[in-house]
Amino acid sequence: MRTTIAIDDDVLEKLREAAAKRKVSFTRLVNETLRRALAGQKPVATKRAPYRVQTFRSPFQPGVDVLHLNRVLDELEIQDAIARMKR
């Protein structure tokens, strides 16, 4: 059904941006928005592709934190110094 309504300029701009972002027609977006508002529901989240982690080979063993290698080196040096002091 066709009808004419007056929409404020700022609301019109937001609707156009949302329609372009979602890649749907302006009419479809307005109808969906009005349905949700009248039903008192929140918009349904769009389904996204699952996040995939790209794996790679590493010379480090599991559990080695490469960001703290200097701390490990410091601890080894301290242990070496203690061992030399005991001799």
PDB file of N, CA, C and O in Angstrom, chain B, residues numbered from 101:
ATOM      1  N   MET B 101       0.845  -1.175   0.000  1.00  0.00           N
ATOM      2  CA  MET B 101       0.000   0.000   0.000  1.00  0.00           C
ATOM      3  C   MET B 101       0.889   1.237   0.000  1.00  0.00           C
ATOM      4  O   MET B 101       1.883   1.296   0.724  1.00  0.00           O
ATOM      5  N   ARG B 102       0.548   2.164  -0.767  1.00  0.00           N
ATOM      6  CA  ARG B 102       1.296   3.408  -0.834  1.00  0.00           C
ATOM      7  C   ARG B 102       0.627   4.449   0.058  1.00  0.00           C
ATOM      8  O   ARG B 102      -0.597   4.537   0.155  1.00  0.00           O
ATOM      9  N   THR B 103       1.491   5.236   0.708  1.00  0.00           N
ATOM     10  CA  THR B 103       0.996   6.341   1.519  1.00  0.00           C
ATOM     11  C   THR B 103       2.091   7.396   1.574  1.00  0.00           C
ATOM     12  O   THR B 103       3.251   7.102   1.286  1.00  0.00           O
ATOM     13  N   THR B 104       1.743   8.578   1.928  1.00  0.00           N
ATOM     14  CA  THR B 104       2.708   9.670   2.029  1.00  0.00           C
ATOM     15  C   THR B 104       2.829  10.071   3.490  1.00  0.00           C
ATOM     16  O   THR B 104       1.833  10.307   4.174  1.00  0.00           O
ATOM     17  N   ILE B 105       4.075  10.143   3.954  1.00  0.00           N
ATOM     18  CA  ILE B 105       4.316  10.592   5.320  1.00  0.00           C
ATOM     19  C   ILE B 105       5.400  11.661   5.290  1.00  0.00           C
ATOM     20  O   ILE B 105       6.207  11.720   4.362  1.00  0.00           O
ATOM     21  N   ALA B 106       5.406  12.491   6.300  1.00  0.00           N
ATOM     22  CA  ALA B 106       6.434  13.526   6.433  1.00  0.00           C
ATOM     23  C   ALA B 106       7.482  13.008   7.413  1.00  0.00           C
ATOM     24  O   ALA B 106       7.170  12.687   8.560  1.00  0.00           O
ATOM     25  N   ILE B 107       8.722  12.932   6.952  1.00  0.00           N
ATOM     26  CA  ILE B 107       9.827  12.454   7.786  1.00  0.00           C
ATOM     27  C   ILE B 107      10.807  13.594   7.965  1.00  0.00           C
ATOM     28  O   ILE B 107      11.180  14.255   6.996  1.00  0.00           O
ATOM     29  N   ASP B 108      11.229  13.828   9.204  1.00  0.00           N
ATOM     30  CA  ASP B 108      12.227  14.873   9.458  1.00  0.00           C
ATOM     31  C   ASP B 108      13.509  14.557   8.696  1.00  0.00           C
ATOM     32  O   ASP B 108      13.850  13.395   8.473  1.00  0.00           O
ATOM     33  N   ASP B 109      14.208  15.611   8.304  1.00  0.00           N
ATOM     34  CA  ASP B 109      15.417  15.457   7.486  1.00  0.00           C
ATOM     35  C   ASP B 109      16.478  14.581   8.162  1.00  0.00           C
ATOM     36  O   ASP B 109      17.099  13.744   7.508  1.00  0.00           O
ATOM     37  N   ASP B 110      16.685  14.772   9.462  1.00  0.00           N
ATOM     38  CA  ASP B 110      17.710  13.981  10.149  1.00  0.00           C
ATOM     39  C   ASP B 110      17.347  12.498  10.202  1.00  0.00           C
ATOM     40  O   ASP B 110      18.217  11.635  10.081  1.00  0.00           O
ATOM     41  N   VAL B 111      16.049  12.206  10.385  1.00  0.00           N
ATOM     42  CA  VAL B 111      15.595  10.818  10.415  1.00  0.00           C
ATOM     43  C   VAL B 111      15.711  10.210   9.021  1.00  0.00           C
ATOM     44  O   VAL B 111      16.117   9.057   8.879  1.00  0.00           O
ATOM     45  N   LEU B 112      15.361  10.964   8.010  1.00  0.00           N
ATOM     46  CA  LEU B 112      15.462  10.498   6.631  1.00  0.00           C
ATOM     47  C   LEU B 112      16.907  10.134   6.283  1.00  0.00           C
ATOM     48  O   LEU B 112      17.165   9.104   5.660  1.00  0.00           O
ATOM     49  N   GLU B 113      17.826  10.975   6.686  1.00  0.00           N
ATOM     50  CA  GLU B 113      19.244  10.720   6.407  1.00  0.00           C
ATOM     51  C   GLU B 113      19.720   9.449   7.110  1.00  0.00           C
ATOM     52  O   GLU B 113      20.446   8.649   6.521  1.00  0.00           O
ATOM     53  N   LYS B 114      19.315   9.263   8.364  1.00  0.00           N
ATOM     54  CA  LYS B 114      19.698   8.052   9.098  1.00  0.00           C
ATOM     55  C   LYS B 114      19.114   6.808   8.449  1.00  0.00           C
ATOM     56  O   LYS B 114      19.784   5.779   8.364  1.00  0.00           O
ATOM     57  N   LEU B 115      17.865   6.893   7.989  1.00  0.00           N
ATOM     58  CA  LEU B 115      17.245   5.753   7.326  1.00  0.00           C
ATOM     59  C   LEU B 115      17.976   5.414   6.019  1.00  0.00           C
ATOM     60  O   LEU B 115      18.224   4.245   5.722  1.00  0.00           O
ATOM     61  N   ARG B 116      18.311   6.431   5.261  1.00  0.00           N
ATOM     62  CA  ARG B 116      19.042   6.193   4.001  1.00  0.00           C
ATOM     63  C   ARG B 116      20.410   5.571   4.263  1.00  0.00           C
ATOM     64  O   ARG B 116      20.814   4.645   3.560  1.00  0.00           O
ATOM     65  N   GLU B 117      21.121   6.070   5.266  1.00  0.00           N
ATOM     66  CA  GLU B 117      22.433   5.507   5.604  1.00  0.00           C
ATOM     67  C   GLU B 117      22.311   4.057   6.045  1.00  0.00           C
ATOM     68  O   GLU B 117      23.109   3.210   5.643  1.00  0.00           O
ATOM     69  N   ALA B 118      21.305   3.771   6.875  1.00  0.00           N
ATOM     70  CA  ALA B 118      21.111   2.404   7.365  1.00  0.00           C
ATOM     71  C   ALA B 118      20.745   1.468   6.215  1.00  0.00           C
ATOM     72  O   ALA B 118      21.225   0.335   6.170  1.00  0.00           O
ATOM     73  N   ALA B 119      19.912   1.919   5.295  1.00  0.00           N
ATOM     74  CA  ALA B 119      19.528   1.095   4.154  1.00  0.00           C
ATOM     75  C   ALA B 119      20.742   0.795   3.277  1.00  0.00           C
ATOM     76  O   ALA B 119      20.907  -0.330   2.807  1.00  0.00           O
ATOM     77  N   ALA B 120      21.581   1.788   3.060  1.00  0.00           N
ATOM     78  CA  ALA B 120      22.780   1.582   2.246  1.00  0.00           C
ATOM     79  C   ALA B 120      23.756   0.651   2.951  1.00  0.00           C
ATOM     80  O   ALA B 120      24.360  -0.215   2.318  1.00  0.00           O
ATOM     81  N   LYS B 121      23.910   0.825   4.253  1.00  0.00           N
ATOM     82  CA  LYS B 121      24.831  -0.007   5.025  1.00  0.00           C
ATOM     83  C   LYS B 121      24.392  -1.465   5.018  1.00  0.00           C
ATOM     84  O   LYS B 121      25.220  -2.365   4.881  1.00  0.00           O
ATOM     85  N   ARG B 122      23.087  -1.700   5.166  1.00  0.00           N
ATOM     86  CA  ARG B 122      22.556  -3.064   5.183  1.00  0.00           C
ATOM     87  C   ARG B 122      22.292  -3.613   3.793  1.00  0.00           C
ATOM     88  O   ARG B 122      21.975  -4.790   3.628  1.00  0.00           O
ATOM     89  N   LYS B 123      22.426  -2.744   2.788  1.00  0.00           N
ATOM     90  CA  LYS B 123      22.199  -3.126   1.382  1.00  0.00           C
ATOM     91  C   LYS B 123      20.783  -3.654   1.166  1.00  0.00           C
ATOM     92  O   LYS B 123      20.575  -4.694   0.542  1.00  0.00           O
ATOM     93  N   VAL B 124      19.819  -2.910   1.699  1.00  0.00           N
ATOM     94  CA  VAL B 124      18.405  -3.217   1.481  1.00  0.00           C
ATOM     95  C   VAL B 124      17.736  -1.956   0.957  1.00  0.00           C
ATOM     96  O   VAL B 124      18.293  -0.862   1.041  1.00  0.00           O
ATOM     97  N   SER B 125      16.547  -2.122   0.423  1.00  0.00           N
ATOM     98  CA  SER B 125      15.843  -0.953  -0.101  1.00  0.00           C
ATOM     99  C   SER B 125      15.366  -0.062   1.051  1.00  0.00           C
ATOM    100  O   SER B 125      15.190  -0.502   2.187  1.00  0.00           O
ATOM    101  N   PHE B 126      15.170   1.191   0.703  1.00  0.00           N
ATOM    102  CA  PHE B 126      14.684   2.157   1.686  1.00  0.00           C
ATOM    103  C   PHE B 126      13.327   1.725   2.223  1.00  0.00           C
ATOM    104  O   PHE B 126      13.087   1.783   3.429  1.00  0.00           O
ATOM    105  N   THR B 127      12.430   1.287   1.322  1.00  0.00           N
ATOM    106  CA  THR B 127      11.086   0.863   1.718  1.00  0.00           C
ATOM    107  C   THR B 127      11.144  -0.311   2.684  1.00  0.00           C
ATOM    108  O   THR B 127      10.437  -0.334   3.691  1.00  0.00           O
ATOM    109  N   ARG B 128      11.992  -1.287   2.370  1.00  0.00           N
ATOM    110  CA  ARG B 128      12.115  -2.459   3.248  1.00  0.00           C
ATOM    111  C   ARG B 128      12.600  -2.046   4.630  1.00  0.00           C
ATOM    112  O   ARG B 128      12.068  -2.508   5.640  1.00  0.00           O
ATOM    113  N   LEU B 129      13.603  -1.181   4.680  1.00  0.00           N
ATOM    114  CA  LEU B 129      14.126  -0.743   5.967  1.00  0.00           C
ATOM    115  C   LEU B 129      13.072   0.003   6.779  1.00  0.00           C
ATOM    116  O   LEU B 129      12.944  -0.223   7.982  1.00  0.00           O
ATOM    117  N   VAL B 130      12.324   0.881   6.138  1.00  0.00           N
ATOM    118  CA  VAL B 130      11.285   1.637   6.846  1.00  0.00           C
ATOM    119  C   VAL B 130      10.230   0.679   7.394  1.00  0.00           C
ATOM    120  O   VAL B 130       9.810   0.818   8.543  1.00  0.00           O
ATOM    121  N   ASN B 131       9.798  -0.286   6.590  1.00  0.00           N
ATOM    122  CA  ASN B 131       8.801  -1.252   7.065  1.00  0.00           C
ATOM    123  C   ASN B 131       9.324  -2.076   8.230  1.00  0.00           C
ATOM    124  O   ASN B 131       8.618  -2.257   9.222  1.00  0.00           O
ATOM    125  N   GLU B 132      10.554  -2.581   8.126  1.00  0.00           N
ATOM    126  CA  GLU B 132      11.126  -3.362   9.218  1.00  0.00           C
ATOM    127  C   GLU B 132      11.242  -2.534  10.490  1.00  0.00           C
ATOM    128  O   GLU B 132      10.943  -3.016  11.583  1.00  0.00           O
ATOM    129  N   THR B 133      11.673  -1.297  10.343  1.00  0.00           N
ATOM    130  CA  THR B 133      11.848  -0.413  11.496  1.00  0.00           C
ATOM    131  C   THR B 133      10.506  -0.125  12.169  1.00  0.00           C
ATOM    132  O   THR B 133      10.401  -0.148  13.395  1.00  0.00           O
ATOM    133  N   LEU B 134       9.499   0.142  11.369  1.00  0.00           N
ATOM    134  CA  LEU B 134       8.167   0.405  11.933  1.00  0.00           C
ATOM    135  C   LEU B 134       7.597  -0.843  12.604  1.00  0.00           C
ATOM    136  O   LEU B 134       6.992  -0.744  13.672  1.00  0.00           O
ATOM    137  N   ARG B 135       7.779  -2.011  11.998  1.00  0.00           N
ATOM    138  CA  ARG B 135       7.291  -3.250  12.611  1.00  0.00           C
ATOM    139  C   ARG B 135       7.939  -3.480  13.978  1.00  0.00           C
ATOM    140  O   ARG B 135       7.262  -3.806  14.953  1.00  0.00           O
ATOM    141  N   ARG B 136       9.260  -3.304  14.029  1.00  0.00           N
ATOM    142  CA  ARG B 136       9.959  -3.504  15.308  1.00  0.00           C
ATOM    143  C   ARG B 136       9.487  -2.498  16.347  1.00  0.00           C
ATOM    144  O   ARG B 136       9.280  -2.849  17.508  1.00  0.00           O
ATOM    145  N   ALA B 137       9.317  -1.254  15.933  1.00  0.00           N
ATOM    146  CA  ALA B 137       8.883  -0.222  16.879  1.00  0.00           C
ATOM    147  C   ALA B 137       7.486  -0.515  17.397  1.00  0.00           C
ATOM    148  O   ALA B 137       7.216  -0.353  18.587  1.00  0.00           O
ATOM    149  N   LEU B 138       6.600  -0.945  16.515  1.00  0.00           N
ATOM    150  CA  LEU B 138       5.234  -1.247  16.934  1.00  0.00           C
ATOM    151  C   LEU B 138       5.168  -2.506  17.791  1.00  0.00           C
ATOM    152  O   LEU B 138       4.316  -2.613  18.674  1.00  0.00           O
ATOM    153  N   ALA B 139       6.053  -3.450  17.538  1.00  0.00           N
ATOM    154  CA  ALA B 139       6.075  -4.686  18.321  1.00  0.00           C
ATOM    155  C   ALA B 139       6.878  -4.521  19.611  1.00  0.00           C
ATOM    156  O   ALA B 139       6.810  -5.375  20.495  1.00  0.00           O
ATOM    157  N   GLY B 140       7.634  -3.434  19.724  1.00  0.00           N
ATOM    158  CA  GLY B 140       8.448  -3.202  20.910  1.00  0.00           C
ATOM    159  C   GLY B 140       9.633  -4.139  20.998  1.00  0.00           C
ATOM    160  O   GLY B 140      10.102  -4.448  22.093  1.00  0.00           O
ATOM    161  N   GLN B 141      10.122  -4.595  19.856  1.00  0.00           N
ATOM    162  CA  GLN B 141      11.232  -5.530  19.832  1.00  0.00           C
ATOM    163  C   GLN B 141      12.505  -4.834  19.390  1.00  0.00           C
ATOM    164  O   GLN B 141      12.493  -3.803  18.716  1.00  0.00           O
ATOM    165  N   LYS B 142      13.603  -5.452  19.804  1.00  0.00           N
ATOM    166  CA  LYS B 142      14.905  -4.975  19.364  1.00  0.00           C
ATOM    167  C   LYS B 142      15.214  -5.600  18.009  1.00  0.00           C
ATOM    168  O   LYS B 142      14.698  -6.671  17.690  1.00  0.00           O
ATOM    169  N   PRO B 143      16.051  -4.944  17.211  1.00  0.00           N
ATOM    170  CA  PRO B 143      16.388  -5.522  15.914  1.00  0.00           C
ATOM    171  C   PRO B 143      17.118  -6.856  16.067  1.00  0.00           C
ATOM    172  O   PRO B 143      17.907  -7.050  16.993  1.00  0.00           O
ATOM    173  N   VAL B 144      16.841  -7.751  15.156  1.00  0.00           N
ATOM    174  CA  VAL B 144      17.492  -9.057  15.171  1.00  0.00           C
ATOM    175  C   VAL B 144      18.908  -8.900  14.623  1.00  0.00           C
ATOM    176  O   VAL B 144      19.118  -8.288  13.576  1.00  0.00           O
ATOM    177  N   ALA B 145      19.861  -9.454  15.336  1.00  0.00           N
ATOM    178  CA  ALA B 145      21.257  -9.354  14.896  1.00  0.00           C
ATOM    179  C   ALA B 145      21.437 -10.152  13.612  1.00  0.00           C
ATOM    180  O   ALA B 145      20.909 -11.254  13.465  1.00  0.00           O
ATOM    181  N   THR B 146      22.182  -9.581  12.701  1.00  0.00           N
ATOM    182  CA  THR B 146      22.462 -10.285  11.463  1.00  0.00           C
ATOM    183  C   THR B 146      23.507 -11.360  11.736  1.00  0.00           C
ATOM    184  O   THR B 146      24.402 -11.174  12.561  1.00  0.00           O
ATOM    185  N   LYS B 147      23.389 -12.467  11.045  1.00  0.00           N
ATOM    186  CA  LYS B 147      24.332 -13.558  11.242  1.00  0.00           C
ATOM    187  C   LYS B 147      25.628 -13.227  10.526  1.00  0.00           C
ATOM    188  O   LYS B 147      25.634 -12.822   9.364  1.00  0.00           O
ATOM    189  N   ARG B 148      26.708 -13.407  11.237  1.00  0.00           N
ATOM    190  CA  ARG B 148      28.028 -13.150  10.674  1.00  0.00           C
ATOM    191  C   ARG B 148      28.736 -14.470  10.466  1.00  0.00           C
ATOM    192  O   ARG B 148      28.431 -15.475  11.109  1.00  0.00           O
ATOM    193  N   ALA B 149      29.671 -14.442   9.568  1.00  0.00           N
ATOM    194  CA  ALA B 149      30.488 -15.625   9.347  1.00  0.00           C
ATOM    195  C   ALA B 149      31.303 -15.893  10.608  1.00  0.00           C
ATOM    196  O   ALA B 149      31.756 -14.948  11.255  1.00  0.00           O
ATOM    197  N   PRO B 150      31.500 -17.159  10.971  1.00  0.00           N
ATOM    198  CA  PRO B 150      32.280 -17.456  12.175  1.00  0.00           C
ATOM    199  C   PRO B 150      33.710 -16.954  12.033  1.00  0.00           C
ATOM    200  O   PRO B 150      34.288 -16.960  10.946  1.00  0.00           O
ATOM    201  N   TYR B 151      34.261 -16.523  13.152  1.00  0.00           N
ATOM    202  CA  TYR B 151      35.626 -16.024  13.176  1.00  0.00           C
ATOM    203  C   TYR B 151      36.584 -17.200  13.069  1.00  0.00           C
ATOM    204  O   TYR B 151      36.470 -18.167  13.822  1.00  0.00           O
ATOM    205  N   ARG B 152      37.500 -17.123  12.163  1.00  0.00           N
ATOM    206  CA  ARG B 152      38.474 -18.190  11.950  1.00  0.00           C
ATOM    207  C   ARG B 152      39.861 -17.687  12.314  1.00  0.00           C
ATOM    208  O   ARG B 152      40.259 -16.592  11.916  1.00  0.00           O
ATOM    209  N   VAL B 153      40.596 -18.496  13.074  1.00  0.00           N
ATOM    210  CA  VAL B 153      41.964 -18.162  13.448  1.00  0.00           C
ATOM    211  C   VAL B 153      42.889 -18.866  12.467  1.00  0.00           C
ATOM    212  O   VAL B 153      42.800 -20.078  12.272  1.00  0.00           O
ATOM    213  N   GLN B 154      43.773 -18.098  11.856  1.00  0.00           N
ATOM    214  CA  GLN B 154      44.712 -18.686  10.924  1.00  0.00           C
ATOM    215  C   GLN B 154      45.909 -19.210  11.709  1.00  0.00           C
ATOM    216  O   GLN B 154      46.560 -18.460  12.436  1.00  0.00           O
ATOM    217  N   THR B 155      46.191 -20.484  11.560  1.00  0.00           N
ATOM    218  CA  THR B 155      47.292 -21.093  12.298  1.00  0.00           C
ATOM    219  C   THR B 155      48.578 -21.014  11.480  1.00  0.00           C
ATOM    220  O   THR B 155      48.545 -20.846  10.261  1.00  0.00           O
ATOM    221  N   PHE B 156      49.701 -21.138  12.167  1.00  0.00           N
ATOM    222  CA  PHE B 156      51.000 -21.095  11.508  1.00  0.00           C
ATOM    223  C   PHE B 156      52.002 -21.856  12.362  1.00  0.00           C
ATOM    224  O   PHE B 156      51.783 -22.078  13.553  1.00  0.00           O
ATOM    225  N   ARG B 157      53.085 -22.246  11.748  1.00  0.00           N
ATOM    226  CA  ARG B 157      54.138 -22.948  12.479  1.00  0.00           C
ATOM    227  C   ARG B 157      54.962 -21.928  13.253  1.00  0.00           C
ATOM    228  O   ARG B 157      55.198 -20.811  12.793  1.00  0.00           O
ATOM    229  N   SER B 158      55.394 -22.345  14.447  1.00  0.00           N
ATOM    230  CA  SER B 158      56.179 -21.463  15.294  1.00  0.00           C
ATOM    231  C   SER B 158      57.300 -22.263  15.944  1.00  0.00           C
ATOM    232  O   SER B 158      57.109 -23.430  16.287  1.00  0.00           O
ATOM    233  N   PRO B 159      58.466 -21.648  16.116  1.00  0.00           N
ATOM    234  CA  PRO B 159      59.549 -22.365  16.783  1.00  0.00           C
ATOM    235  C   PRO B 159      59.327 -22.495  18.289  1.00  0.00           C
ATOM    236  O   PRO B 159      60.053 -23.236  18.951  1.00  0.00           O
ATOM    237  N   PHE B 160      58.355 -21.803  18.834  1.00  0.00           N
ATOM    238  CA  PHE B 160      58.093 -21.819  20.267  1.00  0.00           C
ATOM    239  C   PHE B 160      57.159 -22.956  20.633  1.00  0.00           C
ATOM    240  O   PHE B 160      56.285 -23.332  19.853  1.00  0.00           O
ATOM    241  N   GLN B 161      57.349 -23.495  21.817  1.00  0.00           N
ATOM    242  CA  GLN B 161      56.498 -24.552  22.339  1.00  0.00           C
ATOM    243  C   GLN B 161      55.225 -23.929  22.915  1.00  0.00           C
ATOM    244  O   GLN B 161      55.234 -22.764  23.312  1.00  0.00           O
ATOM    245  N   PRO B 162      54.136 -24.693  22.964  1.00  0.00           N
ATOM    246  CA  PRO B 162      52.919 -24.163  23.585  1.00  0.00           C
ATOM    247  C   PRO B 162      53.202 -23.728  25.014  1.00  0.00           C
ATOM    248  O   PRO B 162      53.910 -24.417  25.748  1.00  0.00           O
ATOM    249  N   GLY B 163      52.660 -22.605  25.403  1.00  0.00           N
ATOM    250  CA  GLY B 163      52.848 -22.091  26.757  1.00  0.00           C
ATOM    251  C   GLY B 163      53.972 -21.076  26.864  1.00  0.00           C
ATOM    252  O   GLY B 163      54.118 -20.440  27.907  1.00  0.00           O
ATOM    253  N   VAL B 164      54.776 -20.904  25.809  1.00  0.00           N
ATOM    254  CA  VAL B 164      55.860 -19.918  25.836  1.00  0.00           C
ATOM    255  C   VAL B 164      55.277 -18.578  25.425  1.00  0.00           C
ATOM    256  O   VAL B 164      54.713 -18.437  24.341  1.00  0.00           O
ATOM    257  N   ASP B 165      55.419 -17.614  26.289  1.00  0.00           N
ATOM    258  CA  ASP B 165      54.921 -16.269  26.013  1.00  0.00           C
ATOM    259  C   ASP B 165      56.066 -15.462  25.413  1.00  0.00           C
ATOM    260  O   ASP B 165      56.977 -15.045  26.128  1.00  0.00           O
ATOM    261  N   VAL B 166      56.021 -15.245  24.115  1.00  0.00           N
ATOM    262  CA  VAL B 166      57.127 -14.567  23.430  1.00  0.00           C
ATOM    263  C   VAL B 166      57.295 -13.119  23.883  1.00  0.00           C
ATOM    264  O   VAL B 166      58.348 -12.518  23.669  1.00  0.00           O
ATOM    265  N   LEU B 167      56.274 -12.567  24.498  1.00  0.00           N
ATOM    266  CA  LEU B 167      56.366 -11.192  24.970  1.00  0.00           C
ATOM    267  C   LEU B 167      57.154 -11.078  26.271  1.00  0.00           C
ATOM    268  O   LEU B 167      57.515  -9.975  26.683  1.00  0.00           O
ATOM    269  N   HIS B 168      57.424 -12.215  26.924  1.00  0.00           N
ATOM    270  CA  HIS B 168      58.131 -12.190  28.194  1.00  0.00           C
ATOM    271  C   HIS B 168      59.447 -12.972  28.149  1.00  0.00           C
ATOM    272  O   HIS B 168      59.927 -13.449  29.178  1.00  0.00           O
ATOM    273  N   LEU B 169      60.015 -13.097  26.971  1.00  0.00           N
ATOM    274  CA  LEU B 169      61.267 -13.843  26.851  1.00  0.00           C
ATOM    275  C   LEU B 169      62.406 -13.163  27.620  1.00  0.00           C
ATOM    276  O   LEU B 169      63.280 -13.853  28.143  1.00  0.00           O
ATOM    277  N   ASN B 170      62.417 -11.843  27.700  1.00  0.00           N
ATOM    278  CA  ASN B 170      63.450 -11.135  28.465  1.00  0.00           C
ATOM    279  C   ASN B 170      63.372 -11.507  29.944  1.00  0.00           C
ATOM    280  O   ASN B 170      64.403 -11.633  30.604  1.00  0.00           O
ATOM    281  N   ARG B 171      62.179 -11.680  30.461  1.00  0.00           N
ATOM    282  CA  ARG B 171      62.015 -12.071  31.858  1.00  0.00           C
ATOM    283  C   ARG B 171      62.609 -13.460  32.081  1.00  0.00           C
ATOM    284  O   ARG B 171      63.262 -13.702  33.096  1.00  0.00           O
ATOM    285  N   VAL B 172      62.382 -14.374  31.136  1.00  0.00           N
ATOM    286  CA  VAL B 172      62.936 -15.723  31.247  1.00  0.00           C
ATOM    287  C   VAL B 172      64.456 -15.652  31.230  1.00  0.00           C
ATOM    288  O   VAL B 172      65.118 -16.329  32.017  1.00  0.00           O
ATOM    289  N   LEU B 173      65.014 -14.838  30.337  1.00  0.00           N
ATOM    290  CA  LEU B 173      66.463 -14.683  30.258  1.00  0.00           C
ATOM    291  C   LEU B 173      67.013 -14.125  31.572  1.00  0.00           C
ATOM    292  O   LEU B 173      68.045 -14.589  32.057  1.00  0.00           O
ATOM    293  N   ASP B 174      66.339 -13.143  32.142  1.00  0.00           N
ATOM    294  CA  ASP B 174      66.765 -12.577  33.434  1.00  0.00           C
ATOM    295  C   ASP B 174      66.756 -13.645  34.527  1.00  0.00           C
ATOM    296  O   ASP B 174      67.690 -13.727  35.326  1.00  0.00           O
ATOM    297  N   GLU B 175      65.709 -14.457  34.563  1.00  0.00           N
ATOM    298  CA  GLU B 175      65.619 -15.501  35.579  1.00  0.00           C
ATOM    299  C   GLU B 175      66.743 -16.524  35.417  1.00  0.00           C
ATOM    300  O   GLU B 175      67.315 -16.981  36.406  1.00  0.00           O
ATOM    301  N   LEU B 176      67.060 -16.882  34.172  1.00  0.00           N
ATOM    302  CA  LEU B 176      68.152 -17.827  33.928  1.00  0.00           C
ATOM    303  C   LEU B 176      69.500 -17.246  34.364  1.00  0.00           C
ATOM    304  O   LEU B 176      70.340 -17.954  34.920  1.00  0.00           O
ATOM    305  N   GLU B 177      69.692 -15.962  34.107  1.00  0.00           N
ATOM    306  CA  GLU B 177      70.933 -15.310  34.525  1.00  0.00           C
ATOM    307  C   GLU B 177      71.037 -15.273  36.049  1.00  0.00           C
ATOM    308  O   GLU B 177      72.118 -15.475  36.602  1.00  0.00           O
ATOM    309  N   ILE B 178      69.930 -15.020  36.722  1.00  0.00           N
ATOM    310  CA  ILE B 178      69.931 -15.002  38.191  1.00  0.00           C
ATOM    311  C   ILE B 178      70.260 -16.386  38.727  1.00  0.00           C
ATOM    312  O   ILE B 178      71.065 -16.519  39.648  1.00  0.00           O
ATOM    313  N   GLN B 179      69.645 -17.417  38.161  1.00  0.00           N
ATOM    314  CA  GLN B 179      69.933 -18.786  38.596  1.00  0.00           C
ATOM    315  C   GLN B 179      71.409 -19.127  38.359  1.00  0.00           C
ATOM    316  O   GLN B 179      72.027 -19.785  39.196  1.00  0.00           O
ATOM    317  N   ASP B 180      71.970 -18.699  37.253  1.00  0.00           N
ATOM    318  CA  ASP B 180      73.379 -18.945  36.951  1.00  0.00           C
ATOM    319  C   ASP B 180      74.275 -18.227  37.966  1.00  0.00           C
ATOM    320  O   ASP B 180      75.255 -18.800  38.440  1.00  0.00           O
ATOM    321  N   ALA B 181      73.943 -16.985  38.298  1.00  0.00           N
ATOM    322  CA  ALA B 181      74.718 -16.213  39.269  1.00  0.00           C
ATOM    323  C   ALA B 181      74.672 -16.868  40.637  1.00  0.00           C
ATOM    324  O   ALA B 181      75.697 -16.942  41.315  1.00  0.00           O
ATOM    325  N   ILE B 182      73.500 -17.349  41.063  1.00  0.00           N
ATOM    326  CA  ILE B 182      73.362 -18.025  42.356  1.00  0.00           C
ATOM    327  C   ILE B 182      74.203 -19.297  42.383  1.00  0.00           C
ATOM    328  O   ILE B 182      74.871 -19.597  43.373  1.00  0.00           O
ATOM    329  N   ALA B 183      74.156 -20.041  41.273  1.00  0.00           N
ATOM    330  CA  ALA B 183      74.932 -21.298  41.199  1.00  0.00           C
ATOM    331  C   ALA B 183      76.419 -20.996  41.283  1.00  0.00           C
ATOM    332  O   ALA B 183      77.152 -21.758  41.914  1.00  0.00           O
ATOM    333  N   ARG B 184      76.896 -19.914  40.672  1.00  0.00           N
ATOM    334  CA  ARG B 184      78.323 -19.553  40.743  1.00  0.00           C
ATOM    335  C   ARG B 184      78.713 -19.114  42.149  1.00  0.00           C
ATOM    336  O   ARG B 184      79.839 -19.355  42.584  1.00  0.00           O
ATOM    337  N   MET B 185      77.793 -18.473  42.862  1.00  0.00           N
ATOM    338  CA  MET B 185      78.083 -18.013  44.213  1.00  0.00           C
ATOM    339  C   MET B 185      78.203 -19.193  45.184  1.00  0.00           C
ATOM    340  O   MET B 185      78.941 -19.110  46.166  1.00  0.00           O
ATOM    341  N   LYS B 186      77.502 -20.261  44.926  1.00  0.00           N
ATOM    342  CA  LYS B 186      77.517 -21.433  45.795  1.00  0.00           C
ATOM    343  C   LYS B 186      78.793 -22.250  45.612  1.00  0.00           C
ATOM    344  O   LYS B 186      79.118 -23.056  46.484  1.00  0.00           O
ATOM    345  N   ARG B 187      79.514 -22.080  44.537  1.00  0.00           N
ATOM    346  CA  ARG B 187      80.717 -22.850  44.283  1.00  0.00           C
ATOM    347  C   ARG B 187      81.860 -22.428  45.123  1.00  0.00           C
ATOM    348  O   ARG B 187      82.948 -22.994  45.016  1.00  0.00           O
TER     349      ARG B 187
END
